[in-house]
Amino acid sequence: MAKPQRKPEERPSVPPKKRLAKPRLRAAPFDPEVAPPAEWATLLGDLSPGNRDPEWRVHDRTHIELAVDYPAPAEGKEGDEHVWEAYFFVPKSLRLDPQTYPKDEIYRDFQSYVRFAVAQRPFLELTRAGVPKLRAALAMGEQVAVRELRLFASEVRTSLLAARRHLDEIRRADDDETLESASRTLLVRLRELLDAAREALPEAQTPGARIAARWIDEDLSLMTETILSSLSLDLRREGNQELAALIAAGAVHEARYRRSAGLDGVGHAKVSKREVEHLEFRRHVLKRFSGSVLQATREFSEAGRFTLQVLYAVAASLAMTFAVAAAAYHGTQHDVSAFHSPWVWALVVVLAYAGKDRIKATLQNVFTRWVEKRFPDRRWRLRDADHPRSVAATLTERSAFVGRDAVPPEVIATRNSTREHSLEEHARPEEVLWHQKTCRVDGAAVREADPRYAALTEVFRLDLRRWLVHTDDPKQRIVFADPNDAHVYAAIAPRVYNIAIVYRLRRAGEANAPWRRIRLIVSRKGIRRIEQVT
């Protein structure tokens, strides 16, 4: 690491024995231990449903995201209700509070994308059942054929993602024999699936379906190449050269296939920056094309809006009743001469009007607080694009700044688990932002959309740009003395802020679900890293 520069006036009379290393800021905004999602995860997307815990990850310099699964209940069961809840402990130095960060801005920064998630199916099942279904769809109309092509690609993507995760679990267990067996099985089953699919794809009947078939063929090949290439590199770093070479051969086969078939997205050893840009663009386009078939349509509404408008009308009516009563009383009992002066009479009228206005405003504030406590801020209705009459799920959402006395004790305990003393609250005061979402999934409506759908997956993304407006300069000059060599030094240190997030996902009625916590490290330049706190 580079050594800190000392000013001439700081140079001691005795030569130093050692110098402290100068802290360096990484060019990338993320630390290596909490890097952005791996290439294979970015390409494939988080489409596989399951009972995994929500996992926060860095999306880009100013966004964090996580995927939350809402499984569809089994046939014959009523809709399940799931509750997502999070408390954001924000340093007060970021100047976020109800006055500076109103709800409309909160919901502009809290963005969600909801899609259906297909059930994970083994490659062998996809070969024996999925490919014949695809073949039958290709013989139908263009709309049916294109939808089935995209859905088939999403199924393969889900199975690839699950297979990669399974291999990662085996690698972490250091079971080389099982890893080799599972990797060889993956290569064989995957080759069987791709060969069967490529025999069926040319059977597309319409021009649009034939174009979609070529795009899906390219997408399947890119998925496979990415999974196998990344796995090969990981194995090589771990010293498993023989297995790494075997996996790499599968990736090379896919690259050669695309080149021979005249498909796009083929790289080479001397690829230029412009070509790399095109490769990423192509991958992104294909992933969007196939994955967007799972996107759920959303309808937003303000849950308590109608009730609030009715209560506002009641407030206006009561205020007007006061004004009319005051006018009627003075109009029937007195005339202007009774006030000895028209100015006195005018003052009474003005005061009556002011009273009416304040009564209306006060009642509106009271009714607003009452509605906010009893109604969610927003309600969503999620539907499949091909079945718009059926509501697959209903979500309600609430957000608010809350006092620490309103935060559950378990959340406070989780937040303070790394604090040494309660006095730290005075040294690092915080505002608490609460966010809650409740999702009720209708299993029958999900199965009506497609029997292969197993869940709804919500990708929640938080934009932190508004949070970082009032951060200090990311580089601060600090001075310090070394007690060992008796010298004074100066260095550039990063100015960072810690945001604690305490969260959980539970089923409605499950009171003992554990709370989890992460520490989000940010600076003016953006997100530096995410730390898991246990």
C-alpha positions in Angstrom: 0.0 0.0 0.0 1.1 3.6 -0.6 2.7 5.4 2.3 1.2 8.6 3.6 2.8 11.9 2.6 4.2 14.0 5.5 4.4 17.7 5.5 7.9 19.3 5.9 6.9 20.7 9.3 5.9 17.3 10.5 9.3 15.7 9.8 10.8 14.6 13.1 14.4 15.0 14.0 14.8 11.3 14.4 14.4 9.1 11.3 11.3 7.0 11.6 11.6 3.3 11.9 8.2 2.6 10.2 5.3 4.5 8.8 1.7 3.7 8.9 0.1 2.7 5.6 -2.1 5.2 4.0 -5.7 4.0 3.7 -6.8 3.7 0.1 -10.3 4.0 -1.4 -11.2 1.3 -3.8 -12.0 2.4 -7.3 -15.1 0.2 -7.2 -17.8 1.2 -4.6 -18.0 -2.3 -3.1 -15.6 -4.2 -0.9 -14.4 -7.6 -2.1 -16.0 -9.5 0.8 -19.4 -8.2 -0.2 -19.1 -7.9 -4.0 -21.9 -7.4 -6.5 -23.8 -10.5 -7.5 -21.7 -13.0 -9.4 -22.0 -13.0 -13.2 -24.0 -16.2 -13.3 -26.5 -14.8 -10.7 -26.8 -11.5 -12.6 -27.5 -13.2 -15.9 -29.9 -15.9 -14.6 -31.8 -13.7 -12.2 -33.4 -14.9 -9.0 -36.3 -16.9 -10.3 -36.4 -20.0 -8.3 -38.9 -20.2 -5.5 -38.1 -21.7 -2.1 -38.0 -21.2 1.6 -34.7 -19.3 1.6 -34.4 -16.2 3.7 -34.4 -12.9 2.0 -30.8 -11.9 1.1 -29.8 -8.3 0.6 -27.3 -7.6 -2.1 -25.8 -4.6 -3.9 -27.4 -3.8 -7.2 -25.3 -0.8 -8.2 -23.7 2.3 -6.6 -26.8 3.7 -5.0 -29.3 0.7 -4.9 -29.6 -2.3 -2.7 -32.1 -5.1 -3.4 -33.4 -8.4 -2.2 -35.8 -11.0 -3.4 -38.7 -12.1 -1.3 -40.7 -15.3 -2.1 -44.4 -15.6 -1.4 -45.2 -19.3 -2.1 -48.6 -20.2 -3.5 -50.6 -22.5 -1.1 -51.3 -26.0 -2.1 -54.5 -27.0 -3.8 -57.4 -27.1 -1.4 -55.9 -24.6 1.0 -56.9 -21.1 1.5 -54.6 -18.2 0.6 -51.5 -17.8 2.6 -50.6 -14.4 4.1 -47.0 -13.4 4.4 -45.7 -10.3 6.2 -42.4 -8.6 5.3 -41.2 -6.0 7.8 -38.0 -3.9 8.1 -36.7 -1.2 10.4 -34.1 1.2 9.0 -31.9 2.9 11.7 -30.7 5.9 9.8 -28.1 8.3 11.3 -29.6 11.7 12.0 -26.7 13.3 10.2 -28.4 12.2 7.0 -31.3 14.5 7.8 -34.1 12.1 7.0 -37.3 12.7 9.0 -41.0 13.2 8.4 -40.6 16.8 7.3 -37.6 16.3 4.9 -38.7 12.8 3.6 -42.4 12.7 3.0 -44.2 9.5 2.0 -44.4 10.3 -1.7 -40.6 10.4 -1.8 -40.3 7.3 0.3 -42.4 5.3 -2.2 -40.5 6.8 -5.1 -37.3 5.3 -3.5 -38.9 2.0 -2.4 -39.5 0.2 -5.7 -40.8 -3.3 -6.1 -41.0 -5.6 -9.1 -43.2 -8.7 -8.8 -43.1 -11.8 -11.0 -44.3 -15.3 -11.0 -41.8 -18.0 -10.2 -41.8 -21.3 -11.9 -41.4 -24.5 -9.9 -37.9 -26.1 -10.0 -37.9 -29.2 -12.2 -35.0 -31.6 -12.8 -33.4 -31.5 -16.2 -34.5 -35.0 -16.9 -38.2 -34.0 -16.3 -37.7 -30.9 -18.6 -36.4 -33.2 -21.3 -39.1 -35.8 -21.0 -42.1 -33.5 -20.3 -41.1 -29.9 -21.0 -39.7 -30.4 -24.5 -42.8 -32.2 -25.8 -45.0 -29.5 -24.4 -42.8 -26.9 -26.2 -43.0 -28.9 -29.4 -46.8 -29.0 -29.2 -47.0 -25.2 -28.6 -44.7 -24.5 -31.6 -47.4 -26.1 -33.8 -50.0 -23.6 -32.6 -50.5 -19.9 -33.1 -47.7 -17.4 -32.8 -48.8 -16.0 -29.4 -49.0 -19.4 -27.8 -45.7 -20.5 -29.3 -43.8 -17.4 -28.3 -45.2 -17.5 -24.7 -44.2 -21.2 -24.4 -40.7 -20.5 -25.7 -40.1 -17.8 -23.1 -41.6 -19.8 -20.3 -39.5 -22.8 -21.3 -36.4 -20.7 -21.1 -37.4 -19.4 -17.7 -37.8 -23.0 -16.5 -34.3 -23.9 -17.7 -33.0 -20.8 -16.1 -34.6 -21.8 -12.8 -33.2 -25.3 -12.9 -29.7 -24.0 -13.8 -29.7 -21.6 -10.9 -30.8 -24.4 -8.5 -28.1 -26.8 -9.9 -25.4 -24.1 -9.4 -26.5 -23.5 -5.9 -26.5 -27.2 -5.2 -22.9 -27.5 -6.5 -21.8 -24.6 -4.4 -23.2 -26.3 -1.3 -21.2 -29.4 -2.1 -18.1 -27.3 -2.7 -18.4 -25.7 0.7 -18.7 -29.2 2.3 -15.3 -30.1 0.7 -16.8 -33.4 -0.7 -14.7 -33.7 -3.9 -16.1 -37.2 -4.8 -19.7 -36.0 -4.6 -18.8 -32.8 -6.4 -17.3 -34.6 -9.4 -20.3 -37.0 -9.6 -22.8 -34.2 -9.4 -20.9 -32.1 -12.0 -20.7 -35.0 -14.5 -24.4 -35.7 -14.0 -25.1 -32.0 -14.7 -23.2 -32.0 -17.9 -24.9 -35.1 -19.2 -28.5 -34.0 -18.3 -27.9 -30.5 -19.5 -26.6 -31.8 -22.9 -29.6 -34.1 -23.2 -32.0 -31.2 -22.5 -30.3 -28.8 -25.0 -30.1 -31.4 -27.7 -33.8 -32.3 -27.3 -34.8 -28.6 -27.3 -32.7 -27.8 -30.4 -34.4 -30.7 -32.3 -37.8 -29.1 -31.5 -37.0 -25.4 -32.1 -37.0 -25.6 -35.9 -40.6 -26.7 -35.8 -41.8 -23.2 -35.2 -44.5 -22.4 -37.8 -44.8 -18.6 -38.0 -42.1 -16.0 -38.7 -42.4 -14.5 -35.3 -42.2 -17.8 -33.6 -39.1 -18.7 -35.6 -37.3 -15.5 -34.6 -38.3 -16.1 -31.0 -37.0 -19.7 -31.3 -33.5 -18.4 -32.4 -33.4 -15.9 -29.5 -34.4 -18.6 -27.0 -31.8 -21.0 -28.5 -29.2 -18.2 -28.0 -30.4 -17.5 -24.5 -30.2 -21.2 -23.4 -26.7 -21.4 -24.8 -25.6 -18.3 -23.0 -27.1 -19.4 -19.7 -25.3 -22.7 -20.0 -22.0 -21.1 -21.0 -22.1 -18.7 -18.1 -22.9 -21.3 -15.5 -20.3 -23.7 -16.6 -17.6 -21.0 -17.2 -18.1 -19.5 -13.7 -18.1 -22.9 -12.1 -14.9 -23.9 -14.0 -13.1 -20.7 -12.8 -14.1 -21.4 -9.2 -12.9 -24.9 -9.4 -9.6 -23.8 -10.9 -9.0 -21.3 -8.1 -9.6 -24.1 -5.6 -7.0 -26.3 -7.3 -9.4 -28.8 -8.9 -7.8 -28.5 -12.4 -9.1 -31.8 -13.9 -12.8 -31.1 -13.1 -12.4 -27.4 -14.0 -11.2 -28.5 -17.5 -14.1 -30.9 -17.9 -16.6 -28.1 -17.0 -14.8 -25.6 -19.2 -15.2 -28.0 -22.2 -18.9 -27.8 -21.8 -18.8 -24.0 -21.9 -16.6 -24.0 -25.0 -19.0 -26.4 -26.7 -21.8 -23.8 -26.3 -19.6 -21.0 -27.7 -18.8 -23.1 -30.7 -22.4 -24.0 -31.2 -23.5 -20.4 -31.3 -20.7 -19.5 -33.8 -21.6 -22.4 -36.1 -25.4 -21.6 -35.9 -24.8 -18.0 -36.7 -26.1 -16.8 -33.3 -24.9 -13.6 -31.6 -23.0 -13.2 -28.3 -19.8 -15.1 -29.0 -16.7 -13.9 -27.2 -13.0 -14.5 -27.9 -9.6 -14.1 -26.1 -8.8 -10.6 -27.6 -12.3 -9.2 -27.1 -12.3 -5.4 -27.1 -14.2 -3.1 -24.7 -16.8 -2.4 -27.4 -17.3 -6.1 -27.9 -17.6 -6.7 -24.2 -20.2 -4.0 -24.1 -22.2 -5.7 -26.9 -21.9 -9.1 -25.2 -23.4 -7.7 -22.0 -26.1 -5.8 -23.9 -27.1 -8.9 -25.8 -27.3 -11.0 -22.6 -29.4 -8.4 -20.9 -31.8 -8.2 -23.9 -32.3 -12.0 -24.1 -32.8 -12.3 -20.3 -35.5 -9.6 -20.5 -37.1 -11.2 -23.4 -37.5 -14.6 -21.8 -38.0 -13.5 -18.2 -40.6 -10.8 -18.8 -43.2 -13.5 -19.5 -43.3 -14.0 -15.7 -43.9 -10.4 -14.9 -47.1 -9.8 -13.0 -49.3 -6.8 -13.9 -49.9 -4.4 -11.0 -52.7 -2.2 -10.0 -52.0 0.5 -7.3 -54.6 2.2 -5.1 -54.4 4.3 -1.9 -56.2 2.0 0.5 -57.7 4.6 2.8 -58.3 7.3 0.1 -62.1 7.0 -0.1 -62.5 6.8 3.6 -60.3 9.9 4.1 -62.2 11.9 1.5 -65.5 11.0 3.3 -64.0 12.2 6.6 -62.7 15.4 5.0 -66.3 16.0 3.8 -67.5 15.5 7.4 -64.9 18.0 8.6 -66.0 20.5 6.1 -69.6 20.0 7.0 -69.0 20.4 10.7 -66.9 23.6 10.1 -69.6 25.0 7.8 -72.3 24.1 10.4 -70.4 26.3 12.9 -70.2 29.2 10.4 -73.9 29.0 9.5 -74.9 28.7 13.2 -72.8 31.8 14.0 -74.2 33.8 11.1 -77.8 32.7 11.8 -77.5 33.6 15.5 -76.1 37.1 14.9 -78.3 37.7 11.9 -81.6 36.9 13.8 -80.7 38.3 17.3 -78.8 41.4 16.5 -78.3 44.0 13.8 -75.1 45.9 13.0 -76.1 48.8 15.3 -76.0 46.4 18.2 -72.3 46.1 17.9 -72.0 49.9 18.2 -69.7 49.9 15.2 -69.6 48.1 11.8 -65.9 47.4 12.5 -66.9 45.3 15.5 -69.5 43.5 13.5 -66.8 42.8 10.7 -64.4 41.5 13.4 -67.0 39.0 14.6 -67.6 37.8 11.1 -63.8 37.4 10.5 -63.4 35.5 13.8 -66.3 33.2 12.8 -64.7 32.5 9.5 -61.3 31.9 11.1 -63.0 29.5 13.6 -64.6 27.6 10.7 -61.3 27.3 8.9 -59.4 26.1 12.0 -62.2 23.6 12.9 -61.9 22.1 9.4 -58.1 22.0 9.4 -58.0 20.4 12.9 -60.5 17.8 12.0 -58.7 16.9 8.8 -55.5 16.4 10.7 -57.2 14.2 13.3 -58.9 12.2 10.6 -55.7 11.8 8.6 -53.8 10.4 11.6 -56.8 8.1 12.3 -56.8 6.7 8.8 -53.0 6.3 8.7 -53.1 4.1 11.8 -55.9 1.9 10.5 -55.4 1.7 6.7 -52.3 0.8 4.6 -50.7 3.5 2.5 -51.0 1.5 -0.7 -52.8 -1.6 -2.0 -51.6 -3.7 -4.9 -53.5 -6.2 -7.0 -51.3 -8.6 -9.0 -52.6 -10.4 -12.1 -51.2 -12.6 -14.8 -51.2 -10.7 -18.1 -53.1 -13.5 -19.9 -55.7 -13.9 -17.1 -56.5 -10.3 -16.1 -59.8 -11.2 -14.4 -58.1 -13.3 -11.7 -56.3 -11.6 -8.8 -53.3 -13.8 -8.0 -52.2 -11.8 -4.9 -53.1 -8.7 -2.9 -50.4 -6.7 -1.2 -50.7 -3.9 1.3 -47.9 -1.6 2.1 -47.1 0.9 4.9 -44.2 3.1 5.8 -43.6 5.7 8.5 -41.0 7.2 10.7 -41.5 5.9 14.2 -40.2 6.7 17.7 -37.9 4.2 19.4 -40.7 3.6 22.0 -42.8 2.3 19.1 -40.2 -0.2 17.9 -40.6 -3.8 19.2 -38.2 -4.7 22.0 -36.9 -7.6 19.9 -36.0 -5.2 17.1 -34.2 -2.9 19.5 -32.3 -5.8 21.0 -31.2 -7.0 17.5 -30.1 -3.5 16.6 -28.1 -3.1 19.8 -26.5 -6.5 19.7 -23.1 -5.1 18.7 -23.2 -2.0 21.0 -21.1 -2.1 24.2 -23.1 0.5 26.1 -26.4 2.3 25.9 -24.6 5.6 25.9 -23.7 4.9 22.2 -27.3 6.0 21.4 -26.2 9.6 22.3 -23.0 9.4 20.3 -24.8 8.0 17.2 -28.4 9.2 17.3 -30.7 7.7 14.7 -34.1 8.1 13.1 -36.1 4.9 12.6 -37.9 4.3 9.3 -40.4 1.4 9.3 -41.6 -0.4 6.2 -44.1 -3.3 6.1 -45.7 -5.2 3.3 -48.4 -7.9 3.7 -49.0 -10.3 0.8 -52.0 -12.7 0.4 -51.5 -15.2 -2.4 -54.5 -16.9 -4.0 -53.3 -20.4 -4.9 -56.2 -21.1 -7.3 -55.6 -17.9 -9.3 -51.9 -18.7 -9.5 -52.6 -22.2 -10.8 -55.2 -20.8 -13.2 -52.5 -18.5 -14.7 -50.2 -21.5 -15.2 -49.9 -24.8 -13.2 -46.1 -24.4 -13.4 -46.1 -21.3 -11.3 -45.1 -22.1 -7.7 -44.8 -18.7 -6.1 -44.6 -14.9 -6.5 -41.2 -13.3 -6.2 -40.9 -9.7 -5.2 -37.6 -8.0 -6.0 -37.5 -5.0 -3.6 -35.1 -2.2 -4.6 -34.1 0.8 -2.4 -32.7 3.9 -4.1 -30.3 5.6 -1.6 -29.5 8.7 -3.7 -31.8 10.9 -1.6 -30.3 9.5 1.6 -26.8 10.5 0.6 -27.4 14.1 -0.2 -26.2 15.4 3.2 -23.2 13.2 3.6 -19.8 14.7 4.2 -16.9 14.6 1.8 -15.9 11.0 1.3 -12.3 11.7 2.0 -11.2 13.3 5.3 -7.6 14.2 6.2 -6.7 12.9 9.6 -3.5 13.2 11.7 -2.3 10.9 14.4 0.8 10.0 16.4 2.5 6.7 16.6 3.5 5.8 20.2 6.1 3.3 19.0 8.3 5.5 16.7 7.3 8.9 18.2 6.3 10.4 14.9 3.3 12.3 13.7 1.5 11.3 10.5 -1.2 12.5 8.2 -3.5 10.3 6.0 -6.6 10.4 4.0 -9.4 8.3 5.6 -12.8 7.5 4.1 -15.9 9.1 5.7 -18.6 6.5 6.0 -22.0 6.0 7.5 -23.5 2.9 9.0 -27.2 2.1 8.4 -28.6 -0.8 10.4 -31.4 -2.7 8.8 -33.4 -5.1 11.0 -35.9 -7.3 9.0 -37.8 -10.5 8.8 -40.3 -12.4 6.7 -43.0 -14.4 8.4 -46.4 -16.0 7.9 -49.3 -14.0 9.4 -49.8 -15.2 12.9 -46.2 -16.4 13.3 -45.1 -14.2 16.2 -41.8 -15.8 17.0 -40.1 -15.5 13.6 -36.5 -14.4 14.1 -35.3 -10.9 13.3 -32.1 -10.5 11.2 -29.8 -7.6 10.8 -27.4 -6.2 8.2 -25.1 -3.2 8.3 -25.1 -1.1 5.2 -21.9 1.0 4.8 -22.3 4.1 2.6 -20.4 7.2 1.7 -21.1 10.2 -0.5 -19.9 8.1 -3.4 -22.5 5.4 -2.8 -22.6 2.0 -1.2 -19.3 0.5 -0.1 -20.5 -2.9 1.2 -23.1 -4.9 3.1 -22.1 -6.7 6.3 -24.1 -9.5 7.8 -24.5 -9.1 11.6 -25.0 -12.3 13.6 
